[in-house]
Amino acid sequence: MSELPPCPKCGSIYTYEDGALLICPECAHEWSTAETAEEETAKVYKDANGTILQDGDAVTVIKDLKVKGSSLVVKVGTKVKSIRLIDGDHDIDCRIDGIGPMQLKTQFVKKI
């Protein structure tokens, strides 16, 4: 049996395929498989509290972070404005006053 995704509208597991569309027999919702694949590939970035982050947000550092290759430390409470979300090991690309351009992980920041 093929694994079809549940209905995005009502959550029913009894979806079936009709040509290029997926159909829910319980709520009669129709959607394409391309929409389902697009939704699954979109990465959601969340801060330490679970709040969804977007490009341009301002965040605060919640833990002292050592800067690799120098003796500098990003202190708790440091505010970072206009972040950019990127793919990779570190999710945030930003500029911190007094330190310069950096990349941070979302698990060490919270949205202001």
Backbone as JSON, one array per atom type, in Angstrom:
{
  "sequence": "MSELPPCPKCGSIYTYEDGALLICPECAHEWSTAETAEEETAKVYKDANGTILQDGDAVTVIKDLKVKGSSLVVKVGTKVKSIRLIDGDHDIDCRIDGIGPMQLKTQFVKKI",
  "N": [[0.84, -1.17, 0.0], [0.56, 2.22, -0.82], [2.06, 5.1, 0.7], [0.25, 7.73, 1.44], [-0.03, 11.22, 2.12], [-1.7, 12.61, 5.04], [-4.85, 14.41, 5.07], [-4.51, 17.9, 4.72], [-6.36, 19.67, 5.67], [-8.36, 18.48, 7.39], [-7.02, 16.36, 8.56], [-7.47, 13.69, 8.04], [-6.72, 10.26, 7.46], [-7.52, 8.82, 5.32], [-7.0, 9.48, 2.61], [-7.0, 9.62, -1.0], [-5.72, 9.02, -4.33], [-6.4, 10.77, -7.31], [-5.72, 10.95, -10.36], [-3.63, 13.66, -10.83], [-4.24, 14.79, -8.45], [-4.78, 14.78, -4.88], [-7.29, 13.54, -2.77], [-9.6, 14.03, -0.14], [-11.89, 11.96, 1.36], [-13.52, 12.55, 3.5], [-13.78, 15.35, 4.04], [-13.86, 16.4, 1.54], [-11.76, 17.87, 0.49], [-9.41, 18.94, -1.94], [-6.11, 18.65, -3.21], [-2.86, 19.21, -4.7], [-0.11, 16.96, -5.36], [2.29, 18.27, -5.62], [2.01, 20.54, -4.02], [2.04, 19.37, -1.5], [4.64, 18.29, -1.4], [6.12, 20.64, -1.53], [5.43, 21.92, 0.87], [6.57, 20.18, 2.71], [9.31, 20.45, 2.25], [9.93, 23.03, 3.01], [11.8, 24.67, 5.37], [11.47, 25.28, 8.8], [12.42, 27.72, 11.01], [13.15, 27.92, 14.4], [13.38, 29.6, 17.54], [15.02, 29.33, 20.8], [12.82, 29.19, 22.49], [10.85, 28.17, 20.92], [9.56, 29.89, 19.2], [8.75, 31.01, 15.97], [11.15, 32.07, 13.65], [11.98, 34.73, 11.36], [13.44, 36.26, 8.4], [15.06, 39.33, 9.07], [14.19, 39.67, 11.67], [14.7, 40.6, 15.14], [16.88, 39.42, 17.63], [17.88, 38.03, 20.83], [20.79, 36.97, 22.5], [21.04, 34.04, 24.45], [22.96, 32.75, 25.92], [26.36, 32.76, 26.98], [28.65, 32.97, 24.37], [31.52, 31.69, 22.95], [33.78, 33.1, 20.64], [35.05, 31.53, 17.94], [38.5, 31.13, 17.33], [39.33, 33.51, 18.4], [39.67, 35.68, 21.31], [37.32, 36.77, 22.02], [34.0, 37.12, 23.4], [30.56, 36.55, 23.02], [28.22, 38.0, 24.89], [25.59, 37.09, 27.23], [22.37, 38.33, 26.59], [23.02, 40.02, 24.54], [21.91, 42.0, 21.91], [20.79, 41.32, 18.66], [20.22, 42.65, 15.57], [18.14, 42.57, 12.64], [18.39, 39.81, 11.39], [19.51, 37.17, 9.14], [18.26, 34.26, 7.74], [19.74, 31.16, 7.07], [20.73, 28.15, 5.32], [22.43, 25.37, 6.71], [24.99, 24.42, 9.12], [25.04, 26.43, 11.09], [22.32, 28.52, 11.63], [21.69, 31.24, 11.48], [22.7, 34.24, 10.01], [24.43, 37.12, 10.74], [25.25, 40.44, 11.99], [27.18, 41.54, 14.62], [27.47, 44.16, 16.87], [30.64, 45.48, 17.66], [31.9, 43.07, 17.31], [31.47, 41.98, 14.72], [30.7, 40.41, 11.5], [28.9, 37.35, 11.9], [27.88, 33.93, 12.44], [25.17, 32.28, 13.89], [23.59, 29.77, 15.95], [20.18, 28.77, 16.03], [19.28, 27.73, 18.42], [20.49, 29.1, 20.48], [19.41, 31.62, 20.74], [16.76, 34.03, 21.37], [13.68, 35.37, 20.26], [12.99, 38.84, 20.12]],
  "CA": [[0.0, 0.0, 0.0], [1.37, 3.43, -0.9], [1.9, 6.01, 1.82], [-0.24, 9.04, 1.03], [-0.09, 12.11, 3.29], [-3.05, 12.89, 5.53], [-5.48, 15.64, 4.59], [-4.01, 19.07, 5.46], [-7.48, 20.44, 6.2], [-9.01, 17.82, 8.52], [-6.12, 15.37, 9.14], [-7.93, 12.33, 7.75], [-5.71, 9.38, 6.86], [-8.15, 8.07, 4.24], [-6.87, 10.2, 1.34], [-6.75, 8.78, -2.17], [-5.22, 9.72, -5.5], [-7.24, 10.82, -8.5], [-4.88, 11.63, -11.35], [-2.57, 14.45, -10.21], [-4.75, 15.36, -7.22], [-5.1, 13.96, -3.72], [-8.65, 13.89, -2.35], [-10.03, 13.55, 1.17], [-13.3, 11.58, 1.27], [-14.29, 13.02, 4.66], [-14.12, 16.77, 3.95], [-13.88, 16.71, 0.11], [-10.66, 18.79, 0.15], [-8.54, 18.47, -3.02], [-4.84, 19.35, -3.32], [-1.92, 18.52, -5.59], [1.05, 16.36, -4.7], [3.35, 19.27, -5.64], [1.81, 21.38, -2.84], [2.46, 18.58, -0.35], [6.09, 18.22, -1.42], [6.63, 21.99, -1.25], [5.25, 22.18, 2.29], [7.48, 19.34, 3.46], [10.68, 20.89, 2.08], [10.13, 24.35, 3.61], [12.35, 24.53, 6.71], [10.96, 26.24, 9.77], [13.45, 28.08, 11.98], [12.57, 28.28, 15.69], [14.35, 29.99, 18.56], [15.1, 28.44, 21.96], [11.5, 29.08, 23.1], [9.92, 27.6, 19.96], [8.96, 30.94, 18.39], [9.22, 30.95, 14.59], [11.98, 33.2, 13.25], [11.95, 35.13, 9.96], [14.47, 37.22, 8.03], [14.82, 40.68, 9.54], [13.82, 39.7, 13.09], [15.72, 40.94, 16.13], [16.97, 38.35, 18.62], [18.78, 38.22, 21.96], [21.59, 35.78, 22.81], [20.64, 33.55, 25.78], [24.07, 32.03, 26.53], [27.67, 33.27, 26.57], [29.16, 32.2, 23.23], [32.91, 31.99, 22.61], [34.01, 33.29, 19.21], [36.13, 30.64, 17.56], [39.66, 31.76, 16.73], [39.68, 34.76, 19.07], [39.37, 35.66, 22.73], [36.07, 37.49, 22.22], [32.83, 36.36, 23.87], [29.26, 37.19, 22.85], [27.63, 37.89, 26.22], [24.15, 36.9, 27.39], [21.61, 39.57, 26.48], [23.44, 40.8, 23.37], [20.83, 42.12, 20.93], [21.2, 41.21, 17.27], [19.13, 43.16, 14.73], [18.0, 42.18, 11.23], [19.06, 38.54, 11.09], [19.22, 36.49, 7.88], [18.22, 32.82, 7.96], [20.48, 30.44, 6.04], [20.84, 26.7, 5.51], [23.76, 24.96, 7.12], [25.17, 24.07, 10.52], [24.58, 27.61, 11.81], [21.12, 28.93, 10.91], [21.52, 32.69, 11.45], [23.81, 35.07, 9.57], [24.14, 38.43, 11.33], [26.37, 41.31, 12.34], [27.1, 41.92, 16.02], [28.26, 45.35, 17.16], [31.86, 45.24, 18.42], [32.51, 41.8, 16.92], [31.45, 41.9, 13.26], [29.81, 39.38, 10.94], [28.92, 36.06, 12.58], [26.79, 32.98, 12.24], [24.71, 31.74, 15.17], [22.6, 28.7, 15.91], [18.89, 29.23, 16.54], [19.05, 27.23, 19.77], [21.11, 29.99, 21.46], [18.81, 32.94, 20.68], [15.31, 34.13, 21.51], [13.13, 36.51, 19.53], [12.61, 39.99, 20.96]],
  "C": [[0.89, 1.24, 0.0], [1.06, 4.34, 0.28], [1.5, 7.39, 1.3], [-0.31, 9.92, 2.27], [-1.52, 12.31, 3.76], [-3.57, 14.21, 4.98], [-4.98, 16.83, 5.39], [-5.13, 19.88, 6.11], [-8.07, 19.79, 7.46], [-8.14, 16.75, 9.18], [-6.52, 13.93, 8.88], [-6.84, 11.52, 7.07], [-6.25, 8.62, 5.65], [-8.09, 8.8, 2.89], [-6.63, 9.21, 0.21], [-6.34, 9.66, -3.34], [-6.22, 9.65, -6.62], [-6.49, 11.63, -9.55], [-3.75, 12.35, -10.63], [-3.0, 15.03, -8.87], [-4.87, 14.31, -6.12], [-6.43, 14.46, -3.19], [-8.92, 13.27, -0.98], [-11.51, 13.2, 1.08], [-14.15, 12.13, 2.42], [-14.69, 14.49, 4.54], [-14.14, 17.28, 2.5], [-12.83, 17.73, -0.3], [-9.79, 18.15, -0.93], [-7.27, 19.3, -3.04], [-3.89, 18.53, -4.18], [-0.75, 17.96, -4.8], [2.21, 17.34, -4.67], [3.23, 20.19, -4.42], [2.3, 20.66, -1.6], [3.98, 18.53, -0.28], [6.71, 19.57, -1.07], [6.52, 22.32, 0.23], [6.24, 21.39, 3.12], [8.91, 19.84, 3.38], [10.95, 22.25, 2.7], [10.59, 24.17, 5.05], [11.83, 25.65, 7.6], [12.07, 26.46, 10.8], [12.78, 28.55, 13.26], [13.67, 28.63, 16.68], [14.31, 29.01, 19.73], [13.74, 28.24, 22.64], [10.46, 28.47, 22.15], [9.2, 28.62, 19.1], [9.57, 30.89, 16.98], [9.96, 32.23, 14.24], [11.84, 33.45, 11.76], [13.1, 36.07, 9.69], [14.08, 38.6, 8.53], [14.42, 40.79, 11.0], [15.0, 40.17, 13.93], [15.69, 39.86, 17.2], [17.95, 38.75, 19.72], [19.49, 36.9, 22.22], [21.26, 35.36, 24.24], [21.76, 32.82, 26.52], [25.36, 32.7, 26.09], [28.23, 32.37, 25.48], [30.59, 32.64, 22.93], [33.02, 32.11, 21.1], [35.24, 32.47, 18.85], [37.28, 31.42, 16.92], [40.03, 33.1, 17.34], [39.32, 34.64, 20.54], [38.07, 36.38, 23.05], [34.96, 36.55, 22.68], [31.59, 37.19, 23.59], [28.5, 36.94, 24.14], [26.12, 37.64, 26.16], [23.47, 38.26, 27.31], [22.02, 40.44, 25.31], [22.31, 40.8, 22.36], [21.41, 42.1, 19.52], [20.02, 41.62, 16.41], [19.24, 42.61, 13.32], [18.82, 40.94, 10.86], [18.66, 38.03, 9.7], [19.29, 34.99, 8.15], [18.86, 32.12, 6.78], [20.43, 28.94, 6.33], [22.27, 26.38, 5.91], [23.78, 24.61, 8.6], [24.69, 25.19, 11.43], [23.46, 28.24, 10.99], [20.98, 30.44, 10.7], [22.81, 33.36, 10.99], [23.5, 36.48, 10.03], [25.42, 39.23, 11.5], [26.15, 41.76, 13.78], [28.02, 43.11, 16.25], [29.46, 45.0, 18.04], [32.57, 43.96, 18.05], [32.58, 41.67, 15.4], [30.51, 40.82, 12.77], [30.02, 38.03, 11.63], [27.79, 35.18, 12.1], [26.47, 32.38, 13.6], [23.76, 30.57, 14.93], [21.32, 29.21, 16.56], [18.64, 28.78, 17.98], [19.63, 28.13, 20.86], [20.54, 31.41, 21.41], [17.32, 32.87, 21.0], [14.86, 35.41, 20.84], [12.71, 37.6, 20.51], [11.16, 40.34, 20.7]]
}
